[in-house]
Amino acid sequence: MTVPEPDGLTLESLSVSYDGVDAVSDVSLAVRKREIVVLLGANGAGKSSLMRAAMGLERCSGIVRLDGEAFGFRPAWDRARRGLAYVPEGRRMFLGLTTRENLEVAARAPAAARHRRLDQVLAIFPALASRLDARAWTLSGGEQQMVAIGRALMQAPRALMLDEPSLGLAPTLAHAVFAALRAIADGGVAVLVAEQNVREALGIADRGHVLTRGRVCFEGPAPALAAKTDLNTLLLA
């Protein structure tokens, strides 16, 4: 069991079940500030359920803490206000809005703070600077993923969870997204990523956890996980 850390995101004995079937069973992990932790596992291993439970979108047992504060039964919108951001699989753009509008819709802050946060997002994703007035439906898949991540950053989160951020992206775009996640973590955010692009994710992560049938079957430093000769077997279990 991972020892909870006071700074960052901590999940303690989290369990999620659907109709009596366990999707996540007694999972504990900690993501410190300036750290990336990657969740690996096959489809159905429990990665998405774990993140949704941490965000307050699924009923669960266990404890979710952010910088030492337990969320209890706080709803998702309150967890977001307190500094936990979540980028679900699928981007979920407001297709009729511009890039700027998609970004600013998530910022509950005075104008000066919104402008400052927008500048920070554009520093991480400079490709969006020339696309601010473009409708979201005209953006490429990679640009939409950048907007989805940038929208979460407009909340000025202390911890950021992302579900399959490289899904459907060309290798060069996926690489750019992973590089951006490393920059976000280095800026002081705790980053938890669920991914099936194993090698790319481990290349930017500090630590990793492999989930099998809702349980952690291996955890450790990213280089040790990447070096495991039976990694593919674990991921397909």
Backbone as CSV, one residue per row, in Angstrom:
resi,resn,N_x,N_y,N_z,CA_x,CA_y,CA_z,C_x,C_y,C_z
1,MET,0.846,-1.205,0.000,0.000,0.000,0.000,0.870,1.239,0.000
2,THR,0.590,2.177,-0.875,1.377,3.396,-0.984,1.149,4.301,0.220
3,VAL,2.229,4.832,0.763,2.123,5.746,1.891,1.625,7.097,1.390
4,PRO,0.549,7.632,1.955,0.017,8.915,1.497,1.024,10.052,1.629
5,GLU,1.031,10.921,0.683,1.881,12.107,0.711,1.016,13.331,1.012
6,PRO,1.531,14.289,1.784,0.713,15.451,2.146,0.474,16.410,0.990
7,ASP,1.399,16.461,0.022,1.228,17.400,-1.087,0.957,16.623,-2.365
8,GLY,-0.191,16.898,-2.973,-0.558,16.195,-4.181,-1.841,15.408,-3.990
9,LEU,-2.064,14.460,-4.880,-3.295,13.672,-4.890,-3.041,12.303,-4.271
10,THR,-3.893,11.910,-3.345,-3.768,10.614,-2.691,-5.099,9.880,-2.739
11,LEU,-5.057,8.644,-3.170,-6.224,7.765,-3.159,-5.937,6.643,-2.171
12,GLU,-6.847,6.458,-1.230,-6.642,5.471,-0.182,-7.760,4.430,-0.215
13,SER,-7.393,3.196,-0.524,-8.315,2.048,-0.495,-9.594,2.326,-1.290
14,LEU,-9.431,2.832,-2.491,-10.595,3.168,-3.324,-11.172,1.898,-3.961
15,SER,-12.481,1.750,-3.860,-13.179,0.618,-4.471,-14.429,1.119,-5.172
16,VAL,-14.697,0.552,-6.346,-15.877,0.902,-7.137,-16.519,-0.390,-7.608
17,SER,-17.835,-0.479,-7.505,-18.523,-1.670,-7.997,-19.760,-1.264,-8.782
18,TYR,-20.104,-2.094,-9.764,-21.302,-1.903,-10.568,-22.154,-3.168,-10.465
19,ASP,-23.361,-3.023,-9.916,-24.262,-4.160,-9.759,-23.589,-5.327,-9.050
20,GLY,-22.821,-4.992,-8.016,-22.186,-6.020,-7.210,-20.889,-6.570,-7.758
21,VAL,-20.470,-6.103,-8.929,-19.212,-6.564,-9.533,-18.152,-5.491,-9.332
22,ASP,-17.014,-5.871,-8.756,-15.952,-4.916,-8.479,-15.250,-4.484,-9.762
23,ALA,-15.234,-3.163,-10.012,-14.459,-2.610,-11.117,-13.098,-2.122,-10.629
24,VAL,-13.069,-1.627,-9.390,-11.840,-1.204,-8.724,-11.898,-1.768,-7.308
25,SER,-10.812,-2.382,-6.873,-10.833,-3.044,-5.573,-9.625,-2.638,-4.736
26,ASP,-9.862,-1.788,-3.733,-8.875,-1.454,-2.711,-7.572,-0.905,-3.308
27,VAL,-7.700,0.075,-4.188,-6.529,0.670,-4.831,-6.071,1.900,-4.055
28,SER,-4.793,1.941,-3.751,-4.185,3.099,-3.084,-2.996,3.576,-3.910
29,LEU,-2.892,4.869,-4.089,-1.731,5.442,-4.765,-1.609,6.913,-4.405
30,ALA,-0.430,7.446,-4.607,-0.179,8.862,-4.343,0.556,9.473,-5.519
31,VAL,0.181,10.702,-5.863,0.845,11.454,-6.926,1.304,12.771,-6.317
32,ARG,2.589,12.938,-6.175,3.116,14.153,-5.581,3.150,15.286,-6.595
33,LYS,3.246,16.510,-6.102,3.415,17.654,-6.990,4.692,17.480,-7.802
34,ARG,4.638,17.934,-9.039,5.752,17.836,-9.982,6.060,16.385,-10.367
35,GLU,5.065,15.520,-10.244,5.274,14.116,-10.550,4.187,13.641,-11.515
36,ILE,4.564,12.724,-12.414,3.603,12.059,-13.278,3.552,10.588,-12.886
37,VAL,2.366,10.116,-12.595,2.133,8.697,-12.337,1.218,8.186,-13.437
38,VAL,1.594,7.083,-14.066,0.814,6.536,-15.170,0.098,5.269,-14.717
39,LEU,-1.165,5.143,-15.114,-1.961,3.946,-14.889,-1.997,3.146,-16.180
40,LEU,-1.542,1.912,-16.109,-1.523,1.045,-17.279,-2.438,-0.145,-17.041
41,GLY,-2.963,-0.697,-18.125,-3.823,-1.863,-18.012,-4.676,-2.010,-19.250
42,ALA,-5.193,-3.201,-19.444,-6.049,-3.469,-20.592,-7.373,-2.741,-20.447
43,ASN,-8.148,-2.685,-21.528,-9.504,-2.152,-21.439,-10.293,-2.952,-20.398
44,GLY,-11.002,-2.228,-19.533,-11.757,-2.898,-18.491,-10.974,-3.184,-17.236
45,ALA,-9.719,-2.728,-17.176,-8.899,-2.995,-15.992,-9.291,-2.132,-14.800
46,GLY,-10.040,-1.038,-15.054,-10.484,-0.181,-13.959,-9.884,1.204,-13.946
47,LYS,-9.122,1.551,-14.971,-8.431,2.846,-14.982,-9.417,4.010,-14.987
48,SER,-10.382,3.956,-15.909,-11.354,5.045,-16.009,-12.244,5.113,-14.777
49,SER,-12.649,3.965,-14.271,-13.499,3.948,-13.077,-12.771,4.563,-11.891
50,LEU,-11.482,4.293,-11.780,-10.699,4.853,-10.679,-10.661,6.373,-10.756
51,MET,-10.424,6.917,-11.944,-10.358,8.365,-12.103,-11.720,9.009,-11.878
52,ARG,-12.763,8.411,-12.416,-14.100,8.964,-12.248,-14.503,8.956,-10.767
53,ALA,-14.101,7.922,-10.055,-14.388,7.875,-8.623,-13.626,8.967,-7.881
54,ALA,-12.372,9.163,-8.239,-11.579,10.215,-7.596,-12.182,11.587,-7.841
55,MET,-12.810,11.764,-9.023,-13.406,13.045,-9.379,-14.785,13.218,-8.777
56,GLY,-15.328,12.162,-8.170,-16.658,12.259,-7.587,-17.768,11.951,-8.564
57,LEU,-17.433,11.303,-9.684,-18.417,10.982,-10.710,-18.954,9.555,-10.579
58,GLU,-18.366,8.766,-9.682,-18.837,7.412,-9.413,-18.917,7.218,-7.904
59,ARG,-19.904,6.450,-7.472,-19.989,6.077,-6.066,-18.834,5.136,-5.743
60,CYS,-18.209,5.353,-4.604,-17.070,4.524,-4.249,-16.896,4.507,-2.739
61,SER,-16.066,3.593,-2.283,-15.609,3.616,-0.907,-14.127,3.961,-0.918
62,GLY,-13.621,4.444,0.203,-12.233,4.881,0.271,-12.136,6.378,0.466
63,ILE,-10.930,6.891,0.414,-10.670,8.299,0.699,-9.874,8.926,-0.439
64,VAL,-10.293,10.114,-0.855,-9.566,10.913,-1.843,-9.093,12.174,-1.150
65,ARG,-7.797,12.435,-1.212,-7.228,13.623,-0.580,-6.483,14.461,-1.614
66,LEU,-6.557,15.775,-1.456,-5.772,16.701,-2.264,-5.020,17.616,-1.312
67,ASP,-3.705,17.555,-1.375,-2.854,18.307,-0.442,-3.272,18.062,1.001
68,GLY,-3.588,16.812,1.295,-3.921,16.419,2.656,-5.369,16.588,3.048
69,GLU,-6.162,17.298,2.254,-7.573,17.526,2.575,-8.425,16.410,1.978
70,ALA,-9.205,15.727,2.826,-10.094,14.672,2.366,-11.345,15.281,1.747
71,PHE,-11.741,14.771,0.578,-12.912,15.299,-0.110,-14.229,14.779,0.456
72,GLY,-14.200,13.625,1.120,-15.441,13.073,1.637,-16.433,12.831,0.522
73,PHE,-17.650,13.349,0.681,-18.693,13.142,-0.323,-18.897,14.380,-1.208
74,ARG,-17.889,15.222,-1.322,-18.027,16.426,-2.137,-18.301,16.061,-3.597
75,PRO,-19.223,16.781,-4.260,-19.519,16.496,-5.666,-18.374,16.919,-6.579
76,ALA,-18.466,16.500,-7.836,-17.386,16.747,-8.788,-17.104,18.237,-8.957
77,TRP,-18.167,19.064,-9.043,-17.937,20.493,-9.286,-17.172,21.124,-8.121
78,ASP,-17.406,20.638,-6.897,-16.705,21.194,-5.749,-15.245,20.729,-5.728
79,ARG,-15.011,19.494,-6.120,-13.636,19.013,-6.205,-12.858,19.809,-7.252
80,ALA,-13.526,20.145,-8.358,-12.876,20.955,-9.385,-12.510,22.332,-8.837
81,ARG,-13.419,22.936,-8.086,-13.133,24.252,-7.518,-11.987,24.204,-6.519
82,ARG,-11.808,23.053,-5.877,-10.754,22.923,-4.880,-9.413,22.504,-5.481
83,GLY,-9.376,22.321,-6.807,-8.074,22.131,-7.442,-7.837,20.805,-8.118
84,LEU,-8.880,19.963,-8.249,-8.723,18.687,-8.950,-9.363,18.806,-10.331
85,ALA,-8.580,18.583,-11.375,-9.079,18.687,-12.750,-9.036,17.322,-13.418
86,TYR,-9.962,17.113,-14.351,-10.104,15.809,-15.005,-10.357,16.021,-16.493
87,VAL,-9.559,15.360,-17.312,-9.743,15.387,-18.768,-10.181,13.992,-19.188
88,PRO,-11.477,13.784,-19.431,-11.957,12.446,-19.791,-11.555,12.069,-21.200
89,GLU,-11.688,10.796,-21.494,-11.449,10.316,-22.852,-12.487,10.929,-23.796
90,GLY,-12.036,11.348,-24.975,-12.992,11.801,-25.985,-13.046,13.298,-26.218
91,ARG,-12.243,14.096,-25.486,-12.083,15.557,-25.727,-13.300,16.380,-25.380
92,ARG,-14.474,16.062,-25.907,-15.727,16.699,-25.510,-15.706,18.213,-25.689
93,MET,-15.448,18.630,-26.909,-15.448,20.040,-27.258,-16.871,20.581,-27.379
94,PHE,-17.008,21.885,-27.142,-18.196,22.618,-27.574,-17.915,23.031,-29.013
95,LEU,-18.386,22.231,-29.962,-17.927,22.350,-31.343,-18.301,23.670,-31.989
96,GLY,-19.380,24.302,-31.530,-19.786,25.570,-32.121,-19.077,26.774,-31.541
97,LEU,-18.303,26.564,-30.478,-17.567,27.662,-29.853,-16.156,27.731,-30.413
98,THR,-15.531,28.874,-30.261,-14.149,29.023,-30.694,-13.209,28.360,-29.693
99,THR,-11.968,28.240,-30.111,-10.946,27.708,-29.205,-10.871,28.550,-27.936
100,ARG,-10.843,29.866,-28.083,-10.773,30.758,-26.923,-11.974,30.527,-25.996
101,GLU,-13.148,30.413,-26.571,-14.352,30.227,-25.756,-14.339,28.868,-25.056
102,ASN,-13.848,27.835,-25.741,-13.735,26.524,-25.115,-12.772,26.554,-23.932
103,LEU,-11.731,27.342,-24.041,-10.768,27.450,-22.951,-11.331,28.279,-21.794
104,GLU,-11.899,29.418,-22.111,-12.309,30.345,-21.052,-13.577,29.899,-20.324
105,VAL,-14.336,28.971,-20.925,-15.563,28.528,-20.266,-15.263,27.841,-18.935
106,ALA,-14.058,27.341,-18.772,-13.706,26.624,-17.542,-13.078,27.521,-16.486
107,ALA,-12.835,28.783,-16.802,-12.092,29.654,-15.891,-13.039,30.500,-15.044
108,ARG,-13.151,30.166,-13.780,-13.917,30.973,-12.840,-12.948,31.941,-12.157
109,ALA,-12.679,33.038,-12.846,-11.680,33.976,-12.335,-11.911,35.341,-12.967
110,PRO,-11.427,36.408,-12.337,-11.499,37.745,-12.949,-10.754,37.778,-14.280
111,ALA,-11.044,38.802,-15.061,-10.492,38.901,-16.416,-8.972,38.818,-16.429
112,ALA,-8.311,39.514,-15.511,-6.846,39.515,-15.497,-6.300,38.106,-15.267
113,ALA,-6.937,37.369,-14.355,-6.494,36.002,-14.072,-6.759,35.089,-15.265
114,ARG,-7.900,35.280,-15.942,-8.199,34.474,-17.126,-7.162,34.706,-18.213
115,HIS,-6.809,35.969,-18.425,-5.812,36.279,-19.449,-4.460,35.670,-19.091
116,ARG,-4.112,35.722,-17.823,-2.836,35.149,-17.387,-2.831,33.628,-17.595
117,ARG,-3.936,32.992,-17.246,-4.015,31.535,-17.423,-3.998,31.165,-18.899
118,LEU,-4.677,31.963,-19.735,-4.660,31.696,-21.168,-3.244,31.789,-21.715
119,ASP,-2.497,32.786,-21.266,-1.100,32.907,-21.693,-0.287,31.680,-21.280
120,GLN,-0.566,31.152,-20.098,0.149,29.966,-19.625,-0.192,28.746,-20.479
121,VAL,-1.469,28.626,-20.864,-1.870,27.523,-21.729,-1.185,27.636,-23.086
122,LEU,-1.139,28.834,-23.647,-0.518,29.033,-24.953,0.991,28.815,-24.897
123,ALA,1.601,29.041,-23.731,3.026,28.758,-23.590,3.286,27.255,-23.661
124,ILE,2.343,26.462,-23.181,2.474,25.006,-23.226,2.063,24.463,-24.590
125,PHE,1.009,25.066,-25.171,0.498,24.634,-26.476,0.550,25.808,-27.458
126,PRO,1.726,26.187,-27.935,1.835,27.359,-28.820,1.080,27.188,-30.131
127,ALA,0.809,25.962,-30.544,0.078,25.747,-31.791,-1.336,26.308,-31.730
128,LEU,-1.870,26.508,-30.523,-3.230,27.026,-30.383,-3.302,28.545,-30.549
129,ALA,-2.177,29.223,-30.499,-2.187,30.692,-30.542,-2.833,31.220,-31.821
130,SER,-2.589,30.551,-32.923,-3.148,31.004,-34.204,-4.544,30.444,-34.457
131,ARG,-5.061,29.666,-33.505,-6.352,29.009,-33.685,-7.383,29.476,-32.669
132,LEU,-7.087,30.553,-31.956,-7.979,30.985,-30.882,-9.360,31.368,-31.381
133,ASP,-9.449,31.906,-32.580,-10.746,32.343,-33.102,-11.394,31.318,-34.027
134,ALA,-10.779,30.144,-34.151,-11.333,29.084,-34.993,-12.381,28.291,-34.215
135,ARG,-13.441,27.886,-34.895,-14.447,27.032,-34.271,-13.836,25.673,-33.955
136,ALA,-14.266,25.083,-32.856,-13.661,23.837,-32.402,-13.806,22.714,-33.414
137,TRP,-14.899,22.731,-34.186,-15.099,21.650,-35.143,-14.088,21.679,-36.286
138,THR,-13.404,22.802,-36.471,-12.407,22.899,-37.534,-11.020,22.454,-37.071
139,LEU,-10.854,22.189,-35.790,-9.545,21.813,-35.270,-9.238,20.353,-35.578
140,SER,-7.962,20.056,-35.693,-7.544,18.667,-35.850,-7.729,17.927,-34.518
141,GLY,-7.625,16.598,-34.574,-7.743,15.821,-33.352,-6.702,16.206,-32.325
142,GLY,-5.481,16.451,-32.772,-4.428,16.859,-31.852,-4.700,18.211,-31.236
143,GLU,-5.183,19.144,-32.052,-5.506,20.472,-31.528,-6.659,20.394,-30.527
144,GLN,-7.648,19.561,-30.811,-8.755,19.411,-29.868,-8.275,18.832,-28.540
145,GLN,-7.345,17.897,-28.594,-6.820,17.341,-27.340,-6.053,18.406,-26.566
146,MET,-5.324,19.259,-27.261,-4.628,20.359,-26.605,-5.621,21.298,-25.925
147,VAL,-6.740,21.575,-26.607,-7.768,22.432,-26.019,-8.367,21.764,-24.778
148,ALA,-8.616,20.455,-24.861,-9.196,19.743,-23.720,-8.287,19.823,-22.502
149,ILE,-6.997,19.646,-22.723,-6.047,19.748,-21.609,-5.931,21.195,-21.151
150,GLY,-5.871,22.115,-22.118,-5.780,23.534,-21.769,-6.982,24.010,-20.985
151,ARG,-8.158,23.507,-21.318,-9.379,23.879,-20.588,-9.271,23.471,-19.119
152,ALA,-8.695,22.290,-18.869,-8.476,21.867,-17.484,-7.468,22.773,-16.784
153,LEU,-6.454,23.206,-17.529,-5.442,24.082,-16.930,-5.991,25.465,-16.616
154,MET,-7.029,25.873,-17.322,-7.635,27.178,-17.049,-8.259,27.226,-15.653
155,GLN,-8.438,26.068,-15.009,-8.937,26.018,-13.643,-7.817,26.230,-12.619
156,ALA,-6.564,26.350,-13.107,-5.394,26.456,-12.221,-5.374,25.297,-11.220
157,PRO,-5.384,24.050,-11.725,-5.490,22.899,-10.824,-4.204,22.628,-10.059
158,ARG,-4.379,21.973,-8.927,-3.237,21.459,-8.170,-2.930,20.023,-8.566
159,ALA,-3.950,19.305,-9.053,-3.767,17.939,-9.549,-4.595,17.772,-10.817
160,LEU,-4.060,17.023,-11.766,-4.689,16.852,-13.072,-4.734,15.368,-13.408
161,MET,-5.922,14.868,-13.740,-6.090,13.480,-14.172,-6.494,13.469,-15.638
162,LEU,-5.902,12.574,-16.419,-6.198,12.493,-17.846,-6.427,11.044,-18.230
163,ASP,-7.498,10.800,-18.984,-7.853,9.457,-19.418,-7.558,9.317,-20.909
164,GLU,-6.546,8.536,-21.238,-6.151,8.240,-22.616,-5.937,9.502,-23.455
165,PRO,-5.044,10.401,-23.039,-4.873,11.657,-23.787,-4.300,11.483,-25.187
166,SER,-3.654,10.340,-25.472,-3.072,10.164,-26.812,-3.961,9.360,-27.743
167,LEU,-5.154,8.989,-27.287,-6.020,8.125,-28.085,-6.369,8.767,-29.426
168,GLY,-6.118,8.052,-30.510,-6.479,8.510,-31.843,-5.539,9.527,-32.454
169,LEU,-4.429,9.827,-31.783,-3.504,10.830,-32.301,-2.367,10.181,-33.086
170,ALA,-1.901,10.891,-34.105,-0.713,10.450,-34.828,0.487,10.472,-33.880
171,PRO,1.505,9.651,-34.132,2.647,9.569,-33.214,3.295,10.906,-32.888
172,THR,3.446,11.783,-33.878,4.089,13.071,-33.602,3.229,13.939,-32.687
173,LEU,1.921,13.900,-32.877,1.027,14.674,-32.022,0.964,14.078,-30.621
174,ALA,0.947,12.752,-30.543,0.958,12.104,-29.236,2.220,12.480,-28.467
175,HIS,3.337,12.505,-29.151,4.602,12.877,-28.510,4.529,14.308,-27.974
176,ALA,3.927,15.199,-28.740,3.799,16.591,-28.298,2.904,16.704,-27.067
177,VAL,1.838,15.918,-27.033,0.950,15.938,-25.869,1.670,15.425,-24.632
178,PHE,2.429,14.339,-24.782,3.158,13.805,-23.632,4.222,14.789,-23.146
179,ALA,4.887,15.460,-24.069,5.875,16.464,-23.678,5.209,17.599,-22.904
180,ALA,4.001,17.966,-23.323,3.257,19.013,-22.611,2.908,18.561,-21.194
181,LEU,2.537,17.292,-21.016,2.211,16.791,-19.684,3.435,16.858,-18.767
182,ARG,4.603,16.569,-19.323,5.825,16.682,-18.521,6.057,18.134,-18.085
183,ALA,5.813,19.073,-18.989,5.969,20.488,-18.657,4.957,20.916,-17.599
184,ILE,3.736,20.413,-17.688,2.696,20.745,-16.699,3.109,20.250,-15.321
185,ALA,3.592,19.018,-15.250,4.033,18.478,-13.967,5.220,19.263,-13.422
186,ASP,6.169,19.584,-14.279,7.344,20.346,-13.833,6.957,21.718,-13.317
187,GLY,5.792,22.215,-13.735,5.308,23.503,-13.249,4.644,23.440,-11.886
188,GLY,4.569,22.237,-11.287,4.068,22.136,-9.916,2.763,21.392,-9.748
189,VAL,2.272,20.746,-10.816,0.992,20.040,-10.764,1.247,18.543,-10.588
190,ALA,0.413,17.879,-9.795,0.437,16.418,-9.691,-0.379,15.857,-10.851
191,VAL,0.208,14.973,-11.663,-0.426,14.491,-12.884,-0.607,12.971,-12.826
192,LEU,-1.847,12.530,-12.988,-2.178,11.109,-13.055,-2.732,10.827,-14.451
193,VAL,-2.121,9.883,-15.178,-2.472,9.610,-16.565,-2.822,8.136,-16.740
194,ALA,-3.986,7.866,-17.309,-4.331,6.511,-17.737,-4.014,6.405,-19.222
195,GLU,-3.226,5.405,-19.605,-2.751,5.333,-20.991,-2.598,3.889,-21.452
196,GLN,-2.756,3.709,-22.772,-2.398,2.436,-23.390,-1.194,2.587,-24.311
197,ASN,-0.741,3.821,-24.525,0.502,4.064,-25.254,1.635,3.911,-24.243
198,VAL,1.992,2.665,-23.982,2.806,2.323,-22.820,4.185,2.965,-22.868
199,ARG,4.904,2.768,-23.939,6.299,3.230,-23.994,6.377,4.755,-23.925
200,GLU,5.499,5.425,-24.636,5.518,6.892,-24.626,5.166,7.416,-23.240
201,ALA,4.173,6.814,-22.601,3.766,7.260,-21.273,4.869,7.032,-20.245
202,LEU,5.491,5.859,-20.283,6.562,5.576,-19.331,7.778,6.468,-19.578
203,GLY,7.915,6.956,-20.800,9.041,7.825,-21.116,8.983,9.172,-20.416
204,ILE,7.784,9.629,-20.035,7.666,10.921,-19.358,7.211,10.779,-17.900
205,ALA,6.895,9.554,-17.480,6.375,9.337,-16.129,7.501,9.144,-15.108
206,ASP,7.174,9.421,-13.866,8.095,9.132,-12.761,7.850,7.739,-12.199
207,ARG,6.573,7.390,-12.072,6.201,6.080,-11.534,5.007,5.530,-12.300
208,GLY,4.782,4.235,-12.158,3.660,3.612,-12.838,2.984,2.567,-11.979
209,HIS,1.692,2.345,-12.272,0.901,1.290,-11.628,0.218,0.501,-12.723
210,VAL,0.284,-0.815,-12.645,-0.416,-1.684,-13.589,-1.657,-2.233,-12.896
211,LEU,-2.819,-1.997,-13.517,-4.080,-2.508,-12.981,-4.501,-3.757,-13.747
212,THR,-4.905,-4.763,-13.003,-5.463,-5.980,-13.573,-6.740,-6.315,-12.825
213,ARG,-7.856,-6.333,-13.538,-9.160,-6.629,-12.940,-9.427,-5.780,-11.697
214,GLY,-9.070,-4.503,-11.809,-9.379,-3.556,-10.747,-8.409,-3.523,-9.590
215,ARG,-7.345,-4.282,-9.668,-6.359,-4.304,-8.601,-4.981,-3.927,-9.127
216,VAL,-4.156,-3.348,-8.272,-2.778,-3.036,-8.652,-1.960,-4.316,-8.555
217,CYS,-1.411,-4.753,-9.699,-0.599,-5.965,-9.690,0.895,-5.651,-9.733
218,PHE,1.238,-4.406,-10.044,2.645,-3.985,-10.008,2.700,-2.479,-9.895
219,GLU,3.639,-1.980,-9.129,3.894,-0.541,-9.067,5.375,-0.312,-8.839
220,GLY,5.875,0.799,-9.352,7.282,1.098,-9.166,7.729,2.228,-10.063
221,PRO,9.021,2.563,-10.028,9.555,3.619,-10.893,9.326,3.284,-12.360
222,ALA,9.091,4.318,-13.156,8.812,4.101,-14.576,9.915,3.318,-15.285
223,PRO,11.208,3.603,-15.042,12.248,2.817,-15.732,12.192,1.332,-15.377
224,ALA,11.894,1.022,-14.113,11.795,-0.384,-13.713,10.617,-1.066,-14.391
225,LEU,9.520,-0.335,-14.519,8.337,-0.889,-15.177,8.603,-1.110,-16.664
226,ALA,9.270,-0.150,-17.300,9.579,-0.273,-18.729,10.520,-1.443,-19.001
227,ALA,11.349,-1.790,-18.006,12.331,-2.858,-18.183,11.769,-4.240,-17.898
228,LYS,10.540,-4.315,-17.388,9.981,-5.618,-17.051,9.751,-6.458,-18.312
229,THR,10.304,-7.648,-18.309,10.186,-8.504,-19.484,8.773,-9.066,-19.647
230,ASP,8.005,-9.090,-18.542,6.652,-9.631,-18.612,5.591,-8.526,-18.633
231,LEU,5.994,-7.313,-19.033,5.050,-6.193,-19.010,3.847,-6.452,-19.917
232,ASN,4.097,-6.943,-21.117,2.971,-7.201,-22.022,2.008,-8.233,-21.458
233,THR,2.558,-9.217,-20.755,1.693,-10.217,-20.119,0.829,-9.593,-19.059
234,LEU,1.409,-8.689,-18.249,0.654,-8.002,-17.204,-0.455,-7.147,-17.812
235,LEU,-0.141,-6.469,-18.911,-1.110,-5.553,-19.504,-2.279,-6.289,-20.162
236,LEU,-2.059,-7.517,-20.542,-3.120,-8.289,-21.192,-3.887,-9.171,-20.222
237,ALA,-3.490,-9.147,-18.950,-4.142,-10.034,-17.964,-5.547,-9.534,-17.652
